[in-house]
C-alpha cells in the first residue's frame, strides 16, 4: 500500500526531494552537540541567522562544514590522542554529524570558531519577485497544424 503524505497532494509538484530531506533530518535527530539558532538584526530586507554549535575540545582541523543541495552538514572528528586515565569524563569529544536543511536561496556566509563555539552565519537575500506572462500555444488558424 503506498504511503500518503502531506507533500503528495496533486497540487504540490516537485516536492519529492524535499520530503526525502525531511525524513533524513528526522532520523539524524541526535542531541549531541548542542546548538542554538538565532535570528540576527540586519540592515535591509535580507534575513540573517547564526547557528552556534558547542564544540569544546575540537580544533578547526577537526571540523568540516559542507553546504550542498540546500543542506548544511557539520562534522566533527577528534584526532586520536595518547591513552589517558580519566577519573571522571564529562566532556564529550566523540565524532558527530549535525545537519540543517536550508530553504531555497539561503547562503552560508562564513564560519568562526572561538571559545569552544562554532558559529556559522547564514543569510537569505531579499528575493526578487517577478511575474511573467505565459503564452498559450494553440492550433494555427490557417492550416490546422499545432505550433511547436
Backbone as JSON Lines, residues from 0, in Angstrom:
{"i":0,"aa":"X","n":[0.85,-1.18,0.0],"ca":[0.0,0.0,0.0],"c":[0.89,1.24,0.0]}
{"i":1,"aa":"X","n":[0.68,2.18,-0.9],"ca":[1.52,3.37,-0.96],"c":[1.32,4.25,0.26]}
{"i":2,"aa":"X","n":[2.4,4.9,0.65],"ca":[2.37,5.78,1.81],"c":[1.86,7.16,1.4]}
{"i":3,"aa":"X","n":[0.95,7.71,2.13],"ca":[0.42,9.03,1.84],"c":[1.1,10.05,2.74]}
{"i":4,"aa":"X","n":[1.35,11.22,2.18],"ca":[1.93,12.28,2.98],"c":[1.33,13.6,2.53]}
{"i":5,"aa":"X","n":[1.58,14.63,3.32],"ca":[1.08,15.96,3.01],"c":[1.66,16.46,1.7]}
{"i":6,"aa":"X","n":[2.92,16.11,1.42],"ca":[3.59,16.6,0.22],"c":[3.23,15.81,-1.04]}
{"i":7,"aa":"X","n":[2.36,14.81,-0.93],"ca":[1.96,14.04,-2.11],"c":[0.64,14.55,-2.69]}
{"i":8,"aa":"X","n":[0.17,15.71,-2.22],"ca":[-1.06,16.29,-2.77],"c":[-0.84,16.62,-4.24]}
{"i":9,"aa":"X","n":[-1.86,16.48,-5.08],"ca":[-1.68,16.67,-6.53],"c":[-1.28,18.08,-6.93]}
{"i":10,"aa":"X","n":[-1.54,19.09,-6.11],"ca":[-1.18,20.46,-6.46],"c":[0.22,20.85,-5.98]}
{"i":11,"aa":"X","n":[0.93,19.97,-5.3],"ca":[2.31,20.21,-4.87],"c":[3.23,19.4,-5.78]}
{"i":12,"aa":"X","n":[3.75,20.04,-6.8],"ca":[4.57,19.35,-7.8],"c":[6.05,19.59,-7.51]}
{"i":13,"aa":"X","n":[6.84,18.53,-7.57],"ca":[8.28,18.66,-7.43],"c":[8.8,18.72,-6.01]}
{"i":14,"aa":"X","n":[8.02,18.3,-5.03],"ca":[8.44,18.35,-3.63],"c":[8.96,17.01,-3.12]}
{"i":15,"aa":"X","n":[9.17,16.04,-4.0],"ca":[9.63,14.71,-3.57],"c":[10.98,14.79,-2.86]}
{"i":16,"aa":"X","n":[11.92,15.52,-3.43],"ca":[13.26,15.64,-2.82],"c":[13.17,16.33,-1.46]}
{"i":17,"aa":"X","n":[12.28,17.29,-1.33],"ca":[12.1,18.0,-0.06],"c":[11.62,17.04,1.03]}
{"i":18,"aa":"X","n":[10.68,16.17,0.68],"ca":[10.17,15.2,1.63],"c":[11.27,14.22,2.07]}
{"i":19,"aa":"X","n":[12.11,13.82,1.12],"ca":[13.22,12.92,1.45],"c":[14.19,13.59,2.41]}
{"i":20,"aa":"X","n":[14.45,14.88,2.21],"ca":[15.35,15.61,3.11],"c":[14.78,15.68,4.52]}
{"i":21,"aa":"X","n":[13.49,15.92,4.63],"ca":[12.85,16.0,5.95],"c":[12.98,14.66,6.67]}
{"i":22,"aa":"X","n":[12.75,13.57,5.96],"ca":[12.88,12.24,6.57],"c":[14.32,11.98,7.02]}
{"i":23,"aa":"X","n":[15.29,12.38,6.19],"ca":[16.7,12.19,6.53],"c":[17.08,12.99,7.77]}
{"i":24,"aa":"X","n":[16.59,14.22,7.88],"ca":[16.89,15.05,9.05],"c":[16.22,14.51,10.31]}
{"i":25,"aa":"X","n":[15.02,13.97,10.18],"ca":[14.32,13.42,11.34],"c":[15.08,12.23,11.92]}
{"i":26,"aa":"X","n":[15.71,11.44,11.04],"ca":[16.47,10.29,11.52],"c":[17.76,10.71,12.22]}
{"i":27,"aa":"X","n":[18.28,11.87,11.88],"ca":[19.55,12.34,12.44],"c":[19.34,13.25,13.64]}
{"i":28,"aa":"X","n":[18.24,13.1,14.35],"ca":[17.92,13.99,15.46],"c":[18.62,13.55,16.74]}
{"i":29,"aa":"X","n":[19.93,13.67,16.77],"ca":[20.73,13.35,17.95],"c":[20.9,14.64,18.75]}
{"i":30,"aa":"X","n":[21.07,14.54,20.05],"ca":[21.21,15.72,20.89],"c":[22.63,16.23,21.02]}
{"i":31,"aa":"X","n":[23.6,15.58,20.37],"ca":[24.99,16.0,20.51],"c":[25.54,16.46,19.18]}
{"i":32,"aa":"X","n":[26.24,17.51,19.15],"ca":[26.46,18.52,20.18],"c":[25.28,19.49,20.25]}
{"i":33,"aa":"X","n":[25.11,20.14,21.39],"ca":[24.01,21.1,21.5],"c":[24.27,22.31,20.6]}
{"i":34,"aa":"X","n":[23.19,22.96,20.18],"ca":[23.32,24.11,19.28],"c":[22.2,25.11,19.52]}
{"i":35,"aa":"X","n":[22.42,26.34,19.07],"ca":[21.42,27.4,19.08],"c":[21.29,27.93,17.66]}
{"i":36,"aa":"X","n":[20.11,28.4,17.32],"ca":[19.9,29.13,16.07],"c":[19.23,30.44,16.44]}
{"i":37,"aa":"X","n":[19.84,31.54,15.99],"ca":[19.25,32.84,16.33],"c":[19.11,33.69,15.08]}
{"i":38,"aa":"X","n":[18.08,34.52,15.1],"ca":[17.88,35.5,14.03],"c":[18.62,36.76,14.45]}
{"i":39,"aa":"X","n":[19.46,37.27,13.57],"ca":[20.24,38.46,13.86],"c":[19.6,39.69,13.24]}
{"i":40,"aa":"X","n":[19.72,40.83,13.92],"ca":[19.21,42.05,13.29],"c":[20.08,42.38,12.08]}
{"i":41,"aa":"X","n":[19.47,42.85,11.04],"ca":[20.23,43.16,9.84],"c":[19.69,44.38,9.14]}
{"i":42,"aa":"X","n":[20.54,44.96,8.34],"ca":[20.13,46.11,7.53],"c":[19.46,45.6,6.27]}
{"i":43,"aa":"X","n":[18.52,46.34,5.78],"ca":[17.84,45.94,4.56],"c":[16.81,44.86,4.84]}
{"i":44,"aa":"X","n":[16.4,44.19,3.78],"ca":[15.35,43.18,3.95],"c":[15.9,41.76,3.93]}
{"i":45,"aa":"X","n":[17.22,41.59,3.86],"ca":[17.8,40.25,3.92],"c":[17.64,39.71,5.34]}
{"i":46,"aa":"X","n":[17.46,38.4,5.45],"ca":[17.34,37.75,6.76],"c":[18.69,37.16,7.13]}
{"i":47,"aa":"X","n":[19.13,37.38,8.37],"ca":[20.42,36.9,8.84],"c":[20.22,35.95,10.02]}
{"i":48,"aa":"X","n":[20.91,34.81,9.99],"ca":[20.81,33.82,11.05],"c":[22.21,33.41,11.48]}
{"i":49,"aa":"X","n":[22.33,32.95,12.71],"ca":[23.58,32.39,13.2],"c":[23.29,31.06,13.88]}
{"i":50,"aa":"X","n":[24.02,30.04,13.45],"ca":[23.96,28.73,14.08],"c":[25.19,28.63,14.97]}
{"i":51,"aa":"X","n":[25.0,28.42,16.26],"ca":[26.1,28.28,17.2],"c":[26.1,26.85,17.74]}
{"i":52,"aa":"X","n":[27.21,26.14,17.54],"ca":[27.32,24.74,17.95],"c":[28.42,24.63,18.99]}
{"i":53,"aa":"X","n":[28.13,23.99,20.13],"ca":[29.12,23.81,21.2],"c":[30.07,22.68,20.8]}
{"i":54,"aa":"X","n":[31.32,23.04,20.5],"ca":[32.3,22.05,20.04],"c":[33.57,22.11,20.88]}
{"i":55,"aa":"X","n":[33.42,22.19,22.19],"ca":[34.58,22.26,23.08],"c":[35.47,21.05,22.85]}
{"i":56,"aa":"X","n":[36.77,21.28,22.72],"ca":[37.72,20.21,22.53],"c":[38.03,19.92,21.07]}
{"i":57,"aa":"X","n":[37.35,20.57,20.15],"ca":[37.61,20.39,18.73],"c":[38.39,21.59,18.2]}
{"i":58,"aa":"X","n":[39.36,21.32,17.35],"ca":[40.11,22.39,16.69],"c":[39.52,22.6,15.29]}
{"i":59,"aa":"X","n":[39.89,23.7,14.62],"ca":[39.38,23.89,13.25],"c":[39.73,22.72,12.33]}
{"i":60,"aa":"X","n":[40.86,22.08,12.55],"ca":[41.25,20.93,11.71],"c":[40.37,19.71,11.96]}
{"i":61,"aa":"X","n":[39.71,19.64,13.11],"ca":[38.83,18.52,13.45],"c":[37.41,18.7,12.91]}
{"i":62,"aa":"X","n":[37.09,19.89,12.39],"ca":[35.73,20.21,11.96],"c":[35.66,20.36,10.45]}
{"i":63,"aa":"X","n":[34.51,19.99,9.9],"ca":[34.26,20.12,8.47],"c":[32.85,20.65,8.28]}
{"i":64,"aa":"X","n":[32.71,21.67,7.45],"ca":[31.4,22.26,7.16],"c":[31.19,22.16,5.65]}
{"i":65,"aa":"X","n":[30.07,21.56,5.24],"ca":[29.76,21.39,3.83],"c":[28.35,21.92,3.58]}
{"i":66,"aa":"X","n":[28.22,22.76,2.58],"ca":[26.91,23.26,2.15],"c":[26.67,22.72,0.75]}
{"i":67,"aa":"X","n":[25.67,21.84,0.63],"ca":[25.4,21.23,-0.66],"c":[23.92,20.88,-0.76]}
{"i":68,"aa":"X","n":[23.34,21.21,-1.9],"ca":[21.97,20.8,-2.19],"c":[20.99,21.2,-1.08]}
{"i":69,"aa":"X","n":[21.01,22.47,-0.7],"ca":[20.12,23.02,0.33],"c":[20.27,22.36,1.69]}
{"i":70,"aa":"X","n":[21.42,21.79,1.94],"ca":[21.67,21.17,3.24],"c":[23.04,21.61,3.74]}
{"i":71,"aa":"X","n":[23.09,21.96,5.01],"ca":[24.33,22.32,5.67],"c":[24.69,21.17,6.6]}
{"i":72,"aa":"X","n":[25.89,20.61,6.42],"ca":[26.33,19.47,7.22],"c":[27.6,19.88,7.96]}
{"i":73,"aa":"X","n":[27.6,19.68,9.28],"ca":[28.76,19.96,10.11],"c":[29.22,18.64,10.71]}
{"i":74,"aa":"X","n":[30.5,18.31,10.48],"ca":[31.07,17.06,11.0],"c":[32.23,17.39,11.91]}
{"i":75,"aa":"X","n":[32.36,16.61,12.97],"ca":[33.49,16.74,13.88],"c":[34.13,15.39,14.11]}
{"i":76,"aa":"X","n":[35.42,15.33,13.89],"ca":[36.19,14.1,14.16],"c":[37.4,14.51,14.96]}
{"i":77,"aa":"X","n":[37.46,14.06,16.19],"ca":[38.58,14.4,17.06],"c":[39.74,13.47,16.79]}
{"i":78,"aa":"X","n":[40.91,14.04,16.61],"ca":[42.12,13.24,16.37],"c":[42.41,12.38,17.6]}
{"i":79,"aa":"X","n":[42.83,11.16,17.34],"ca":[43.15,10.24,18.44],"c":[44.38,10.75,19.21]}
{"i":80,"aa":"X","n":[44.25,10.76,20.5],"ca":[45.37,11.17,21.35],"c":[45.91,9.93,22.05]}
{"i":81,"aa":"X","n":[47.01,10.12,22.76],"ca":[47.54,9.0,23.54],"c":[46.52,8.64,24.62]}
{"i":82,"aa":"X","n":[46.48,7.4,25.02],"ca":[45.51,6.98,26.04],"c":[45.73,7.74,27.35]}
{"i":83,"aa":"X","n":[44.63,8.13,27.94],"ca":[44.67,8.84,29.23],"c":[43.74,8.15,30.2]}
{"i":84,"aa":"X","n":[44.04,8.28,31.47],"ca":[43.2,7.69,32.51],"c":[42.36,8.8,33.13]}
{"i":85,"aa":"X","n":[41.05,8.73,32.91],"ca":[40.13,9.73,33.44],"c":[39.54,9.23,34.75]}
{"i":86,"aa":"X","n":[39.5,10.09,35.75],"ca":[38.79,9.78,36.99],"c":[37.3,10.1,36.79]}
{"i":87,"aa":"X","n":[37.02,11.1,36.0],"ca":[35.65,11.44,35.6],"c":[35.73,12.05,34.21]}
{"i":88,"aa":"X","n":[34.88,11.62,33.32],"ca":[34.87,12.18,31.97],"c":[33.46,12.69,31.67]}
{"i":89,"aa":"X","n":[33.31,14.01,31.72],"ca":[32.01,14.63,31.48],"c":[31.98,15.46,30.21]}
{"i":90,"aa":"X","n":[33.14,15.65,29.58],"ca":[33.2,16.43,28.34],"c":[33.28,15.45,27.18]}
{"i":91,"aa":"X","n":[32.22,15.41,26.41],"ca":[32.17,14.5,25.27],"c":[32.93,15.11,24.1]}
{"i":92,"aa":"X","n":[33.81,14.33,23.52],"ca":[34.51,14.77,22.31],"c":[34.4,13.69,21.23]}
{"i":93,"aa":"X","n":[33.28,13.01,21.23],"ca":[33.1,11.97,20.22],"c":[32.79,12.61,18.88]}
{"i":94,"aa":"X","n":[32.95,11.84,17.82],"ca":[32.65,12.37,16.5],"c":[31.16,12.61,16.36]}
{"i":95,"aa":"X","n":[30.81,13.56,15.49],"ca":[29.4,13.9,15.32],"c":[29.16,14.35,13.89]}
{"i":96,"aa":"X","n":[27.88,14.35,13.53],"ca":[27.43,14.96,12.29],"c":[26.09,15.62,12.58]}
{"i":97,"aa":"X","n":[26.01,16.9,12.29],"ca":[24.8,17.68,12.53],"c":[24.36,18.26,11.19]}
{"i":98,"aa":"X","n":[23.1,18.06,10.81],"ca":[22.6,18.53,9.52],"c":[21.5,19.56,9.72]}
{"i":99,"aa":"X","n":[21.48,20.56,8.84],"ca":[20.46,21.6,8.84],"c":[19.93,21.73,7.42]}
{"i":100,"aa":"X","n":[18.64,21.73,7.26],"ca":[18.01,21.9,5.95],"c":[17.83,23.39,5.71]}
{"i":101,"aa":"X","n":[18.34,23.88,4.58],"ca":[18.27,25.29,4.24],"c":[17.2,25.51,3.18]}
{"i":102,"aa":"X","n":[16.46,26.59,3.31],"ca":[15.46,26.93,2.3],"c":[16.16,27.38,1.02]}
{"i":103,"aa":"X","n":[15.43,27.34,-0.08],"ca":[15.98,27.81,-1.35],"c":[16.46,29.25,-1.2]}
{"i":104,"aa":"X","n":[17.62,29.53,-1.75],"ca":[18.16,30.88,-1.72],"c":[19.02,31.19,-0.51]}
{"i":105,"aa":"X","n":[19.03,30.33,0.5],"ca":[19.86,30.57,1.68],"c":[21.33,30.41,1.3]}
{"i":106,"aa":"X","n":[22.19,31.27,1.86],"ca":[23.61,31.23,1.57],"c":[24.39,31.18,2.88]}
{"i":107,"aa":"X","n":[25.39,30.3,2.94],"ca":[26.28,30.24,4.1],"c":[27.35,31.31,3.87]}
{"i":108,"aa":"X","n":[27.42,32.27,4.78],"ca":[28.3,33.42,4.62],"c":[29.69,33.18,5.2]}
{"i":109,"aa":"X","n":[29.8,32.31,6.19],"ca":[31.1,32.04,6.79],"c":[30.95,31.35,8.13]}
{"i":110,"aa":"X","n":[32.1,30.97,8.71],"ca":[32.1,30.27,10.0],"c":[33.27,30.78,10.82]}
{"i":111,"aa":"X","n":[33.11,30.74,12.14],"ca":[34.12,31.21,13.06],"c":[34.13,30.29,14.28]}
{"i":112,"aa":"X","n":[35.31,29.94,14.77],"ca":[35.45,29.1,15.96],"c":[36.16,29.9,17.04]}
{"i":113,"aa":"X","n":[35.47,30.12,18.16],"ca":[36.1,30.82,19.29],"c":[35.41,30.41,20.58]}
{"i":114,"aa":"X","n":[36.24,30.25,21.58],"ca":[35.76,29.89,22.93],"c":[34.91,28.62,22.93]}
{"i":115,"aa":"X","n":[35.27,27.65,22.11],"ca":[34.56,26.38,22.08],"c":[33.23,26.4,21.36]}
{"i":116,"aa":"X","n":[32.93,27.52,20.68],"ca":[31.68,27.65,19.93],"c":[31.98,27.84,18.45]}
{"i":117,"aa":"X","n":[31.36,27.0,17.62],"ca":[31.44,27.15,16.17],"c":[30.23,27.95,15.75]}
{"i":118,"aa":"X","n":[30.47,29.11,15.15],"ca":[29.38,29.98,14.73],"c":[29.35,30.07,13.21]}
{"i":119,"aa":"X","n":[28.21,29.7,12.64],"ca":[28.03,29.69,11.19],"c":[26.96,30.72,10.85]}
{"i":120,"aa":"X","n":[27.33,31.68,10.01],"ca":[26.39,32.73,9.61],"c":[25.74,32.35,8.29]}
{"i":121,"aa":"X","n":[24.41,32.47,8.27],"ca":[23.6,32.12,7.1],"c":[22.72,33.31,6.78]}
{"i":122,"aa":"X","n":[22.53,33.54,5.49],"ca":[21.74,34.69,5.06],"c":[20.79,34.29,3.95]}
{"i":123,"aa":"X","n":[19.61,34.89,3.99],"ca":[18.67,34.75,2.88],"c":[18.52,36.14,2.28]}
{"i":124,"aa":"X","n":[19.13,36.36,1.09],"ca":[18.99,37.67,0.45],"c":[17.54,37.94,0.08]}
{"i":125,"aa":"X","n":[17.23,39.2,-0.09],"ca":[15.88,39.57,-0.48],"c":[15.56,38.92,-1.83]}
{"i":126,"aa":"X","n":[14.45,38.23,-1.88],"ca":[14.05,37.57,-3.13],"c":[13.44,38.61,-4.07]}
{"i":127,"aa":"X","n":[13.89,38.57,-5.29],"ca":[13.33,39.46,-6.3],"c":[12.08,38.78,-6.85]}
{"i":128,"aa":"X","n":[10.98,39.42,-6.66],"ca":[9.72,38.86,-7.13],"c":[9.5,39.31,-8.57]}
{"i":129,"aa":"X","n":[9.2,38.36,-9.4],"ca":[8.97,38.66,-10.81],"c":[7.76,37.88,-11.3]}
{"i":130,"aa":"X","n":[6.96,38.56,-12.05],"ca":[5.81,37.91,-12.67],"c":[6.06,37.94,-14.18]}
{"i":131,"aa":"X","n":[5.68,36.89,-14.86],"ca":[5.81,36.89,-16.31],"c":[4.56,36.27,-16.91]}
{"i":132,"aa":"X","n":[4.26,36.73,-18.06],"ca":[3.08,36.24,-18.78],"c":[3.49,34.99,-19.56]}
{"i":133,"aa":"X","n":[2.69,33.96,-19.48],"ca":[2.93,32.7,-20.18],"c":[2.07,32.68,-21.44]}
{"i":134,"aa":"X","n":[2.7,32.52,-22.58],"ca":[1.98,32.48,-23.84],"c":[1.29,31.12,-23.99]}
{"i":135,"aa":"X","n":[0.1,31.13,-24.46],"ca":[-0.66,29.91,-24.68],"c":[-0.55,29.54,-26.15]}
{"i":136,"aa":"X","n":[-0.02,28.35,-26.41],"ca":[0.09,27.87,-27.79],"c":[-1.18,27.12,-28.16]}
{"i":137,"aa":"X","n":[-1.51,27.19,-29.4],"ca":[-2.7,26.5,-29.88],"c":[-2.61,26.28,-31.37]}
{"i":138,"aa":"X","n":[-3.64,25.69,-31.95],"ca":[-3.62,25.42,-33.4],"c":[-3.62,26.74,-34.19]}
{"i":139,"aa":"X","n":[-2.91,26.72,-35.31],"ca":[-2.91,27.88,-36.19],"c":[-4.23,27.92,-36.95]}
{"i":140,"aa":"X","n":[-4.69,29.1,-37.2],"ca":[-5.98,29.24,-37.87],"c":[-5.88,28.91,-39.37]}
{"i":141,"aa":"X","n":[-4.7,29.07,-39.96],"ca":[-4.61,28.92,-41.41],"c":[-4.58,27.46,-41.86]}
{"i":142,"aa":"X","n":[-3.76,26.59,-41.26],"ca":[-3.64,25.22,-41.8],"c":[-3.99,24.12,-40.79]}
{"i":143,"aa":"X","n":[-4.34,24.45,-39.59],"ca":[-4.76,23.44,-38.62],"c":[-3.62,22.69,-37.95]}
{"i":144,"aa":"X","n":[-2.37,23.06,-38.21],"ca":[-1.23,22.4,-37.56],"c":[-0.94,23.07,-36.21]}
{"i":145,"aa":"X","n":[-0.39,22.29,-35.32],"ca":[-0.06,22.8,-33.98],"c":[1.34,23.42,-34.03]}
{"i":146,"aa":"X","n":[1.5,24.6,-33.45],"ca":[2.81,25.25,-33.35],"c":[3.71,24.48,-32.41]}
{"i":147,"aa":"X","n":[4.98,24.5,-32.68],"ca":[5.95,23.84,-31.8],"c":[6.83,24.85,-31.16]}
